[in-house]
Each structure stands twice: as C-alpha cells, then as structure tokens.
Amino acid sequence: GNMSSRKGLNGACSVHEYTGSFVGQSAHFKMTSVCGHVMTLDFIGKYNSWDKVDPAELFSKAPTEKKEANPKLTMVKFLQVEGRGCDCIVLWLDCDKEGENICFEVLDAVLPVMNKPRGTERTIYRAKFSSITDTDICNAMNHLGEPNRNEALSVDARQELDLRIGCAFTRFQTKYFQGKYGNLDSSLISFGPCQTPTLGFCVERHDKIQSFKPETYWVLQAKVNPEKESSLTLDWDRVRVFDREVAQMFLNITKMAKEAKVESVSKKEKVKQRPLALNTVEMLRVASAALGMGPQHAMQIAERLYTQGYISYPRTETTHYPENFDLKGCLRQQANNPYWAETVKALLSEGINRPRKGHDAGDHPPITPMRAATEAELGGDGWRLYEYITRHFIATVSADCKYLQTTISFSIGPERFTCVGKVVTSPGFTEIMPWHSIPLEESLPHCEKGDLFLIGEIKLLEKQTSPPDYLTEAELITLMEKHGIGTDASIPVHINNICQRNYVTVESGRRLKPTNLGIVLVHGYYKIDAELVLPTIRSAVEKQLNLIALGKANYHQVLEHTLDIFKRKFHYFVDSIAGMDELMEVSFSPLAATGKPLSRCGKCHRFMKYIQAKPSRLHCSHCDDTYSLPQNGTIKLYKELRCPLDDFELVLWSSGSRGKSYPLCPYCYNHPPFRDMKKGMGCNECTHPTCQHSLSMLGIGQCVECENGVLVLDSTSGPKWKMACNKCNVVVHFFENAHKVRVSPETCDLCEAALVDVDFNKAKSPLPGDETQHSGCVFCDPVFQDLVELKHAAMRHPMHRGGQGKRQGRGRGKGRRPGGRLNPKKPKDKMAALAAYFV
C-alpha cells in the first residue's frame, strides 16, 4: 500500500506511516526507531564529582538515576511526540537481553502518553525475529509475544554492578597513582569487573614467556630410500629425549643397522567433520585470526550487514539450526555468485547434508547469509566478513571431508619409526573452505610387512623448547568464553578497552602484548587480592545474572550480595595499596622527577613541570600540587603573562594551526574563581570583568551553530586572524594580513555582537579606497562581509572540556532562536553570505 516517510523532531530517526490490518482490524501504523539505548545509568548530582565524594560511597550510599543516553537526540521527547494518542505498541528491538532492556526504556517513555486500554485490552506486543527478511518479519508479526521483564532486569543489574564497582576502583586508583607518578601514559587507570580479568589473561601469558627457561633436547631422524633418487623421512616413536648421552646411545645403536624393516602397514579411512553452524564467538575468532580484524571492528561490520539485511542477527551463542529453518531457501540465494555458484548448484541438485547437531542456547539461530551480495555492494572488510559467513554456511550443509590415512611402522635395530601419508578421497566441505583442506604430502611407497629399505641417513638433531607466544585476540576470546567473562556482545568491548587504556598493544598477527602499566596493575592485584583479577568471581556473577534473566534469582538480592562482596574488597584494596605502590615505584618515575619546567607557580614562584604523558598536567614539586590541563593538544608558555587573580603564569593550549587555541590559568582551570564558572574552563570562558584575556574583553558574539557557545577572538592568531567558539569546534577566519584586530567595547545595533576594530597594512588592505582602518560588526557590516570564512577546527579528538552553563560575558546576541541561527532581525542576505562559507 501507500506509505509516507518523514524525519522525526530529533533529525536522527525517520517515521514511516501507512494503513494496514492489525489483529483483524484496520489500523494506522507509525514505524520508527531508536539509536541504541534510550537511557543510561549514572550517579546523581554531586556523586559524579571525583573531588567531592569518597569512592567508597559509590557502593551503596550514592543514588543512581536513568538519564538520556544521548541528550542531543532528545529521544524521550521524540518517542512521546510520536506515541501520543496511539492505542498499541509493537516492539521490534534486537532479540537479546540488551534489546529486551531497550523495550522497557521505550515503554517507560511512551506508555504515559498512549491511550489508556479499555478494560483488559492488550496494548503491548513484542516481535521476535532473527533476520530482516520478508518471511521472518511476517512470521514475527503473526506470532507476537510480550517483552521479557526478567531479561531486562538482568541487564539493569549488570549496568549497576559495572557502574558502582568500576567507578569506585577507577576513581581511587587513578587519583592515587596519577598524583604520584608522571609517566604512566594513560589518562585513566580504569578497573572493570570484566575488563580486569581480560587483562589478567594477557599478563598471565606474558609472565609465562618471561619465566620460560629453554631446555635442550635431541631428536633422532632417519631417512630411507624406497627408490633411487627418492627418500622418505621417518618420525621417531620416542619423539625426543632430554639427555645428550642417552640420545647418542640411541644413535649408535641405530647406526649399526643397514636396513629399515617394515613392521606394519595400516590404512584407515578418516573423516574431517564439516564445521558447526556459526555463532558470534567463532565469527570474532576467525575475523581476528584469519581476516586481521579486531573484534570491535568485526562486530560493527556484522551489525551493519545485519541492519542492511545481508546476514541474520550477529549476536548468538547457538550453533544448531532449528528443525524448521529453511536451509535450502538460504542456499538458493547464493546460486548465482561466481565464487561458489558451482558448489551451491551441486548441493541443491544432489541434496544437502543436515548440519551437525550443535549447542542450542535458546537465543537466536546461527549467523547465516540472508541474501546474495557482491564485492562491489559491500566493499572491503564488509565483503570479506560476508564472504566468510557465506562460505561457513555452505560448508555446514556440505559433506564431510574424507581421506585415506596410511601409516607405515619401521624398525631400525631396536628402535621404532613411523611415517604417515594422507590421500583425499572426497574433499567435501573443504572445496568451499580450502584453508581446511588436507595438505598435500609426499606419497608413500607401496609396501608390505617384512619389506626392507636401505637407510639413507640417521642423524641426531639438537633443538630447544621454545616459549609460548603472546595471546592472539582469537585465543583471548576463547579464554573469555571458557571462563564466562563477558557476553558474546560485550567481549569485543572489553578487549577494545584494554587496548585504549594503554594496558596492551596489538602487535603483528593481532597478538596482545601487555605494557608496563598493564603488567604492574595485574601484579599489584595479585599481590593485594588475586580475586580482583582472576575470572572466578566475575564468572559466578554472570551465572547469577543469567538466573535473574531466567526468573530464578531475585534482582535486588543478587545486586546487594555482589556489591557487599566488592565493597569489602575495595576497603581491603585501599588499606593495602602500598603493596601495589612498591611495584609502581620500580617501573614509573615520581611526578617531581618527570616532565620539563614550563610556567611559574603563583604560590611559590618556582617553575612548575609540564608532564606530557597522558593525562598532561603541571606539577609544582615545591608545593606538591598538580594541576590538570585540557587534553589532546599542545601546551606552551603564554608570553610569560600572569593571571591577575592568583599570579600563576598563563599557558596556551592549541589543537594545531588549523584548529583553535586559547590561554588558561592553571589554577583557575582547576579552581574556578567565579560562581558562574565550572572546573575545566580557560580564559575564553572566564567572566573576569577587566582581565585582557577574559571572555568579557575578547568575546564577540554568539556561536552560529551551538546554543551556549560564544565566539572569542584568538589574540595570538595574527596575521591569520580567527575567532573560535568556546564550546564547539567552530572557527571563523577573518581579516587575513591585518596588522591589529581588537574587540571594541561598543556593540552592533542589529545583533548586539561586539564591534571589531581592524587595522590593515597599507600594502595589503582589502578595504575600499585605500583605507587601512575600519570598525564594524563581523556579522552585519557590508565591508567585512567578504572577509569572513567559517570552518570547523581540525582536532584529533574531542577536547577535554568542562561542563556547559550560561555565560554572562558581553558579546551575546539576545535574539537567538533554537538551532543556532543568528538574530532574526539580521538581514537575510548577510546570513546567506556567512552560511556560504561553511566547509
């Protein structure tokens, strides 16, 4: 039928409307979406401050609340506007525990504005589906169920546990160690109930490598000549010996023999089984080991392929297809792909093999291709992952690989040797997965028991045992699954976290090598309380969470019991922190011995040291004070100028020549001097009424994009002058080659922005009539109109900024409208001219 589509009020979600039938009645449908979780769990008010709250309070005293996960999307308001006046709601969220949790977030937003049910009339429905195909969607619509409250509660419990435990340990150890050491090179010394055991596996392997002592061993190798110009290498049945004299004795004994006698010949037909159906963990393992993709990246690609309808739901623990699964239908979709068309057509004509019986976790069918695709459609990594998923699926319905294994046993004197040969009789699934094929080996000679062969050579090989290698991502995923650390959805997140925190680095072959910081942290946990890093406790917690999901455990009791355990562990950890500190002292330098002198302290007037390692900061060793700085940029001294409030020397933060820069006072940045300022504000947000660097003196006008920002003159930017928003990354370039640019105390009559006085060099003045000086409004003055260019600052990362709040600095236009437009009284042609310069 007919359908109309439009954008919702948040601009991110579309709304599709159409008329159809629902439970036997004519109905008007509205179809829309959300962007992940609608709500997120956080502490209320003051408990988000690291400085005002003892981390121990986070276990029980600190109240939590649900906040909008992304306030900019105004998702709750959007859902309420669209849901107002509706009679029924059908929830089509992902069919896993997280999806179930989002169901109830949507219901909390929408139910208050929906029409009240008449009597016992049912208004809430849940659609269960595993792929976005016509058949699956229609089937889900015809078998609507209800959302599962217990599964949603298990997610709530995990969120609260991870928030309280993670924040308490992270805040304590970050403040403690960053207050003592200057070269930790990590902005956050984080702890996580899943993240830390994940790191523990990597460090455990590192410790085995470091403690490994190689041993010398000897192997006896014999070669026989069944025919002229050919030789056969035999394997010694004893494999190896670790005593040189014993090895020499065996060599001497075998050298006395002139011929090798065939003791037995056995031939067995063997089978290499086709793979089990594909689940999430196996997909992530293969993506890392064979395709060179990190688990997080692979999961993002899989989610995209799913939402585009190419594969079934990519988060599943199941490796067994349900009896009613349309295997032939999925296979027919692939009959025209040139890479595997012949194999697929042969299977369809000869009949498919029933997939092996795997594990049914009761969640979703295995990951399966849902429609045909080409490399041109998906491109790059998307195609590589789709190709693997498709080949794996075809392999599950193919025949097993069959081969004939011949084993010949020889005796040379009293010692036994063996050689093995394999010949493929039926390749089966290895045609579609050639990397699993039986490798070609040297052909064995035809022989019978009692035959004699001339000995070509017998020698003793000296070898050494070698240490294990660092864990690969694939091996780590296996360990996490085995020990119950994380879920199929969260395993990639935990691995990504330990990489981002600089606890491990990804080496060639996607091997995870722990850094000094990662090693010291794990060794410290082992020293204080091994259970903080061992997988045992988290594994037990995951089992309790699964019991909540099944309705077999009480949500509040599990939460209370687990938090009580970790609260006790936290207090013991705090009391025993000196044990970890001893390990830190060996690997890291104290703040006083780190960094280089940069700016003077306003208290003692000695030079403070600038510590560049993340998080960058200034440290005064005389006063033993540390001052945090904005991150992801460069810091240098600002003309040796001082703050009029505290006498600290100002420093200049810059994100680069194409970005923005502003001065700041280290003391004011950490201790806001005025009530309307918050921690983490530079001079471009300072409301000091007379300081030459403040917002009051350099602010020009409201930002043209964001709601709370003010465009502030960058007085260090000449001759390529610019003003930058003190909130977002908008930068306005203007008056290139001007000799001087000053902010006037006067304001524009039209938009109330501050006027600007510009003094150009005579040779390069763009002003009419050879003029060199002009005063006017950047936004409204026709002379300045063509000298303004709006851009976005080039920044490596979002700036580490303080909270937002209203500024009362001058240069704020009063006629603002929502959406960041300039004063409506402003002439339209000027706005159009300015907008044309967006890059």
N, C-alpha and C positions, 0 to 999 in steps of 0.2 A: 504493500500500500504506500500512501504518501507519507513522507517524513520531513519535518523541518528541524534544522540544526541552528544553534546559536551558542555564543560564548557566555559562560556564567559571569557573575559580577566580579569574581576574583581573576578573570582573564586566563586562568590556567586550565579549567575544566569546561568541556563542552556539554551542552544539554540537547538531547535529541528527543523530539516529541512525535508521537504517532497514535493512531487509534487502532485497537485490536480487541481480542476477547481475552478475558481472564476469569478463571474458574467458572466458565459457562456464561459469563455476562460481558456485554460490551463495555470497554474501558478506555480511558485516555491515559497513555503511558508517558512518563518522563524518565529518560535514561541518562544517568550522569556517572561521574567517577570521583574518586579521591586520589590524593598523591601520597600513598603510603599511610602511615599512622596519622590520624587526625589529631590525637592528643599525645603528650609525653609526660612522664612523671618527673617532678622536680621538687626540691625543698621550697618552702615558702619564705618570702622576705629575707630576713637577716641571716637565715641559715645558709644562704648562698654566698655569704661573705667569708673568705678564708681567715680574715684577721679578727673577726668579732666572735667566732664560735669555736669552742673546743671540739675537735673532730670526734671525740668520744660521744658527744651528744647526738651525733647523727644516727646512732644505732636505735635509739628509742625516743628521745625527747623531741627530736626535730620532726615537726609535722610535714607531710608531703601533700602535694596537690597535683591535679591534672591540668596541664597548660596546653595551649595550642602548639602543636609540633612545629609549625611554621606560621608565625603570626602574620607575615606578609600576605599569605594566601587567604586569610580570613575564611578558612574552610568551614567553621561552625556557622558563621553568618550565611555563607553561600548555601549550605545544606538546609538551613532553616527557611531561607527565602524560597528555595525550590520545593521544600517539603510541605510548606504551609498549605493546608486545605486538602492534602492527599488522604485517601482512605486506607490504602495498604502500602507496604514497603516490601520489596523483594531484594534480598541481599546477595549480591554476586561477587563477594570478595574471594580472594585466594583461599583454597580449601585446605588450609593448615591451621595450626594453633594461632599464629600471628594474624591470619585472615579472620579467624573467629573473634579475636580480640578487637579488631577494627570494626567488625559487625556491631559490637556493643558500643563502641565510640560513636558510630554513625547513629545508632538508636538513641543514645543519650542526647544527641543534638536535635534529632528530628521528631521524636515522639511528642515532646511538649507542644509542637505546632501543628501536628497532624489532627485530622478529625477524630473525635472520640468514637470508639467502637460502640455499635448498638447491641447491648446485651453481651452475649458470649461470642460475638462475631470475631473471627480470626483476622488479624491485620498484619502480622509479622511472618515473613516466609524466608527460608534460606535455600539457595540453589547450590547443589553440589555438582561440580564438574571438574574434569581434569585436562581438558584441552578446549581450544576455541575453534571448534568445527561446528557446522550446521547440525550434524547428528547429535553431538554431545550437548550442545546448547538446548536443542529441542527436547532431548531426553531429560535434562535437568529441569526444564520448565514444567515438564509433565509429572515430575516426581519431587515437588518442593517439600522441604522439611523445615526444621526450626534451628536457629543458631544454638550452639552448644556453650552454655554458661560456664561449665567446668573447665573446658579448654581455654576459654578466655581468662578465667581466674588463674590458671597455671602460668599464663604469660604475665599477668599482673604481679604474681608472686615473684617470678624471675626478675622482672624490672625493678621491683622494690629491693630485693636482695642485692642485685648488682649495684644499684644506686647507693644504698646505705654502706655496704661493705667496701665497694670500690672507692667511694668518695672519702670515707674515713681514713683508710690506709694511704690513699694517694695524697691527700692534703697533708697528713702528718709527715710522711717520708719526703715529699717534695720540699716542704718548708725547712725540714731539719737538714737535709743534705745540700740543698741549694744555698742555705745560709752558711754552710761551712766550706764547700768546695767550688772551685771556679771553672773547672774544665770537664764537667760531667757531660756536656754537649747533648743535653736533652731538656726541652722546655717543660717536660712533665715527667716526674718519676712515678709512673702510674702503677697501680695494683688492680688486678681484676680476678675474681674467683675462677674464671676460665682462662683468662689471658696469662696469669702467672704459671699455672701448671703447663700451659702450652710452651712457654719459655723454658720451663724446667726440663722438658723432653730434649730441647736443643742443647742445653748446657750439660745435661747428663751424657749425651753423645760426645760433646767437646771434652768432658772430663775423661772419658774412656780413651779418647785419642791421645790426650796429654799423658795419661798414666801408662800408656801402652809401651811395653818393652819387647822389641822384636826378638824372636828366637830363631836360631839357625836349625834347619832340618835338611834331610837328604832324601832324594827320590831315585829309585833305580829305574832306568829307562832302557827298554830293549827294542831293537828293530829286527824284523825278519824279512827275508826276500822270497816271497812266494813265486815270483817270476823274475826273469832277467830285467834289469832296468826299472824295477818297482820294489818298494819297501812298504812295510806295514808297521806302524808304531804301536807298541803294546803298553797297557797300563798295569802297573804293579799292584797286586791284590792287597799288599800290606799298606799301600798308599804312600806312607812316609815314616821315617824314623828320626829321632832327635839325638841319636848318639853317633858320632862320626866313626868310631871304631866298629860298632855293630854294622853300620852301613857298608863299611869297607869289607867286612867279613862276608856279607851277602853278595857283594860284587865279585869277590874272589871265588866264591862257590859257583856262581852262575857262569863265570868266565871259563870254567873248566868244561862246560858243556859246549858241544859243537853244533847241536841241532835243537830246535824247539819242537816239542811233540804236542799234537792236538789231543787234548784230553776230552773235550766235549764240544758239540755244536748244537745250539738250540735256536729255534726260530719261533717267535711269538707274534701274533697279530695284535697290535695295540691300538688304543683309541685316544685321541686328544679331544676332550669334550668341547663342544661349542660353548660360548660364554653364557652366563646367566643374563637375564634382562638387566638393563642399565638403571642404576639408582644414582642419587646425587653424589654420594661419596666417591663412587667409582668414576663418575664423569670428571670430578675435580682432580682425582688422582691422575687420570690419563691426560687431562688438559695440562697439568704441570709437567709430568714426566715425558710425555710424547710430543705435545704441542707447544711447550715452552710458555704457557700462560699461567700467571699467578691465579690462585683460587678465587680471589675477589674479582679479578678481571673476567675470569671464565664464568662466574656466576652472573655478572652483569650482562654478558653476551647471551647467556642462556635465557635470562629473563626477557631480554629484547626479542629473541627468537620466539619465545612463548607468546608475548603480547602481540606479535605480528602474525601469529597463527601457524608458524612453521614446525613447532615441536609441542609436545604435551607439557604439563606442569613440571618444572625442573627441580622442585623440592620434594623428594620422595625417598623413603627408606626401603621401599618394596622392590623385590627382584623377581616377582612372579605375576604373570598376566592372569587376570580373572578369566573364568571359563567363557564368558560371553564377549570377550574382547575380539573385535573384528581385525584379526591379523592379516587376512587376505586383502581386506579393503585398504589397509595401510601400505601393504606391499604393492598393490596395483598402482598406487600414487607414484611409485618410483620406477615404473616400467619404461619410461622414456628418457631417463637420464643416461647420457652416453657412458658414464663411468661404470655403471653397474646394470645397465638395461639387460644384457645377455643373461647375467646370473639371475635376475629377478624373473625374467620370462621363463627360464628353465625351471625355476622353483614353482611358478604358477602352473606350468603345464604338467610337471611331474608330481606335484603335490608337496606342500610344505611339511616340515617336521614340527611336531608340537614342541614349544620351548621347554627347556629343563625346568623342573619344579624348584623355584627359589623360595625366598622368605616373603611372606605376606604380612607387612606391618599394619595393614588395615587403613593406610592413609590414601595413597594415590597409585594408579598404575605406573609401571616403569616409564622412563623417559623414552619417548617414541617420536619419530618424524610424523607430522600430521598432514603435510602437503609437500608437493615437489618444489624444488628451488634450484636455481643455477648460481654459479660462482659470481656472475655479473650482478645478480639480485642482491646477494648478501655481502660479497666482497670480504677480503682479508680474513681476520680472525672469525668473523661470523660464519663464513663459508667453511673454514677448517673445522670448527666445532660441530656445525650441522653435518658435515661430511662424516665425521667420526660417529655421531649419534646414529646416522642412517646406516652406515656400514655395520655398526654394532647390532642394530635391529635386524638387518638382513641376516647377519651371522646367527642370531638366536633361533631363526626358523630354518637354517640350513642344516645339512647333515654334519655329523662329527667327522673329524679328520682321521683317517685310518692309515696305518703304516705297518710294515713288517720289520720287526727288530731281530737282527741276527747277532747272537753272542757266541764268540769262539773263545774257549778257555785253553791256554797253553801251559805247559810245564817246561821250565829250563832248569835242569837239575832238580833240586827240591823246591824251588820257588814257582809260584803260580802267577801267570799274567793273563790279561783279558783284553779283547778288543770288541767293540760294538759297532754295528752298522745299521742304518735305517733306510728303508725304501718306501716311499709313499705309494699306497695302493689306491686311495681315494682322498683327494685334497679336501673335500667338504667345505666347511666354513672358511678355511684358510685362503680360498680363492678371493673372497671379499675382504678378508683381513690378512693380507700377505705377510705382515710383520709377525704373525703367529705361525707361519709355515715351518715345516720341519727342515732344518738346514741341510744342504747337500753335503754328504760326507764321502770320503774315499770308499770306493766299492770294495767289499771283502771278497777274497778268493773263494772259489768253491772247494770245500774240503770235507773230510770225514774224520771221525775219531781214529787216532793212530797215525795219521799223516805226519810226516816230518818236514820241517822247513829249515833252510840254512839261516843261521843267525848273522845278521849284517853287522850289528854293533851292540855292545852293552856298556852303558856308562852311568856314572853317578852324578846327579845334578844337585848342586848346593843352592838352597833357597832360604828365604827368610819369611816368617809370618809378618803380615802387614796389618796396620791398624785399620779400624773401620773408617769410613769417610763421614763427613758431616751429613746430618739428616737432609734428605731432599724434602721438598714440600709434600710429595706423594707419600713418603714414609711417615712424615709427621701427621698427615691426615689419617693414615691407618692407625697410628698410635692413639690419636684423639678419639677416633671411633671406638677402638677397642676398650678404652678406659672411660668412655661416657663423658668426655669433655666437650661441651657444646652440642649443638644440633646440626643436622645437615645444612640448615640455613645460616647458622652462626659460626661454623668452623672457619670459613674464609675470612670473616671479620676479625676473629681472634688472631689469626696468622698475620693479617694485614696490620693489626695494632702493634704487634711486637716488632714489626719492620719499621713502622712510622715512629715509634718511640725510641728508635736507635738502640734497641736491645739485640737485634740480629741484623746482619746484612745478607742480601741474596747474592751468592757467588755463582760462577758458571755452573751450568747443569741444574740451576734452581736449587742449590744447596744452601742451607741456612747456617751461617757462621755467627756464633754469639760475639757481641762486642764486649769490651772490658766491663762496661756498665751492666750489661745483662748477666755476665758471669758473676760479678761481685754481688748483685742483688740476689741471685738464686743461692749462692753460697751463704749469704747472710741469712736468708730464710731458713736454710737447712740448719744453720748454727743456732738460731733462736727457736724456731718451731717448724719442723720439717713438713707438718701437715698443711702449711700455707702454700707449699709448692708441689707437694705430692698430689696425684689426681684422685686420691681416695675420697676425701670429703666432698669435693665437687660432684664426683660420680654418685655419691649417696644422696646429695641434694637433688640432682637431676632425677633420680628414681622417685623421690618424694614429690617432685613437680609433676611427674607423669601420673602418680597416684591421684593428685588433685585433678588432672585432666580426665581421669577415668572415674572420678567421683568417689574414690576410695579413701581419700585423705582430706582433712579439714584445712582450708586455705589459711585461716588465722593461726591454727596450731603449728603448722609447718613453718610459717613466717616467724612466729615468736620463738620457736625452738631453735631454728637456724641462726637467727640474729643473736640470741643469747650465747650460742657457742662462739660466734665470731667476735662478739663484744668482749668475752673473756680472753680470747686470743689477742685481740687488739691491745688490751691493757697490759698483757704479758709482753707483747711486742714492744710497746712504748717503754716499759720498765727495763727491757733487755737490749735496747737499741745500741748500747755501747759495743755489743758483740759484732754487729754489722759495721759499726763505725771503724773498728780496728781493721776490717778488710778494706774499707773505703780509703783509709789513710795510705795504704800500700799502693793503690792504683791512681789516686787523684790528688791534685795539689790544693792546699787551702786557699781561700779567697785572697788572703794577703799576699800570697806568692804568685798570683795569677794576673794576667792582663797587663796593660800598659798605662802609664799616667796620662790623664786626659784633661780633666777640669778640676777646679778647686772646690773644696768643701766649704759651705758657708759657715760652718761651726768652728772648725779648727784652721781653716785657710790653707790646709795642706792639699796636695794633689790627690784626687781620687783615681782609682784604676778602672779602666774600661775593660770589662770581660766580654769578649766577643762570642764565646761558646754559648749555645742556646741554654736558657734564655739570656740574651745580652743584658748586662746590668752594670751599674757603677758601684764600687766598694771603697769606702774610706776605712783603711786599716787602723788609723789612729782613733777614730770614734767607734769603730767596729759597727758601722751602719752600711746597709746595702739598699740601693735604690733601683727599682725596676725601670725599664725603658721600653718604648714601642719596639716591636719586633719586625723582622723581615725587611730591613733597610740598613742604611749605613748611618753611623753616628760620628760627628766631628765637633770640635770646639766652635762656638759661635762668636767669633770676633772678640773673645775674652770679655764679653759684656756680662753684667751681673743682674740678677733679679732684685728689684727694689724692695721686695718683701723679706727676703732671707739671706741675701748676699751670696747665693750659690751662683757659680758661673753657668751661663746658659750653654746648651748643646743644640746642634741642628740635626734633626732626623730627615733622611731623604730616601725616596724609593728609586732614585735614578734620574737621569737627565730628562727622560720622557714622562716622569711621574710627578709626584708632589713632594714638597718639603715644608717643614715648619720648625721654629725653635721651641725649646721647652726648658723649664727649670726642673732639675732632677727632684728637688724637694717638693715643689708644688705638684708635680706629676704624681707623686706618691701620697702627699698630704694636701688635699685641695684647700686653698686658702679662703674661699668664699662658699656660702651656703648653696648657691646655685651651680656649683661645680662638683664634678664627681672625679673619683680616682681615675687616672689614665688620660688626663687632658693636657694638651700642650698650650703654648701661648696663644695659638689661633682659636682657643676656646675660653681663654681666661677673661674674666669680666672686670679686671682692674681698670678703674676709670681713667688713669693718666699714663700708665706704662706704655712706652712707644711700641712694644711688641705685641700688645694685647688685642683681643677681638674688638674692644671698644675703639681702638685707634686705627686698626687695619681692616676691619670688616667693611665690605662694600654693599652687598645685597643678598637677598635670599637665594639659595641654590635653585637652579632652573629644573632640577629633577627630584631631589628628595625633599621631604616635608620639613625636617628640623635643621637642615644644613644652612650655613652662611658662607658665601664666597669671600675669602680673605686674601688680601694682597700678599704675595710672596716677595718680600722686600729684598731677597737675595737672588732673585731670578734674572735680573738685568744682565745683558741687554735683550735677552729673550723673555720679556716680562710675562708673568702669568698670575692669575689668582686661582685658588683651589678651594673646593668645598671642605669645610672642617668635619664633615660627616661621611660623605660618599667619595667616590673616586673621580668626580667631575673636575676637569681642569679647563680654565678659559685662558687661551693665549691671546695677548693683545700688545699693541704698541711696540713691535719689534724695532730695535735700534734706538729706542727712546733714551735720552740722557738721564732723565729722572721721572719717576712716577710716584705721586704722593696722594694719599686719601684726604680729601677736603672735609672740613667739619660741616659743610653745607650738604643738603640733601636734594634729590630730584623732586620736583613738584608733581610729576606724573606717578612714579612708582616708589618714591621715598628711599631709593637706594642712595648711598653716599656718592657725591660727585668725586671725580678724579682729576687732579692737575697733572698734565703731561708736558714735559719739556724735551723736544726732539733736537738732535744735532742738525745744524743748518743744511749740511750736505745731503742728509738722508731723510729729511722731513717729508712725510706724506700729506701734510696739511695743505689746504689750498692757499694760493697767494704767497708762497714762500714763508708762511708763518711757522714759528717753531714752538709756540706755546698754545695750549688750549685746555679749557676746563669744561667738563660735561659729564653726563650720565653714560656709563658703559652700555646701558640697555636702550636708552631713548635718544641720545644725541645723534643727529644725522651725520655729523662729521666723523664720529667714532664707529659708525655702523659697520663699515667695511674693514675695520682694523681688529675685529674680534673673531676668534675662532674657538669653538667649543670642542673639547676632546674628553676622552676618558684616560685617566692615569694608567700607565703600564706598570703593573705591580705583580711581583712573583706570587704573592699570597695576599689574602685579605689582611688589612692591617689589624694589629692587636690594639683595639680601641676601648675606651671606657664606655659607660652607659650613655644613653641619649637622654636629653632633657631639654626644656625650653631655655634659650639664652635670652638675656635682656640686653645684649650688646647692640650698639647702633648699627644702622645699615640694614634693618629688617623691614622689608615691604609689608604693609598691612593688608593689602588686598589679595591675599593668597587664596587660591582655590584648590580643592583636593586634586592630587595627581601631579603636583609640582609645576603647574603653569604660572607664568608671571601675572602681575596685576592686570585684571581685565580692562582697566582704564587705559592701559598702554596701547598705542596704535598697533593695529594688526600687522601692518607691513613690517614693522620693526621685529615683531616676534617671528614672522616668517623668515626674515633675513637671518636672525640668530639661529633658528632651527635648521636652516640650510647648511650650517657648518658642522652639524653632528657627524662624527666619524664612527 
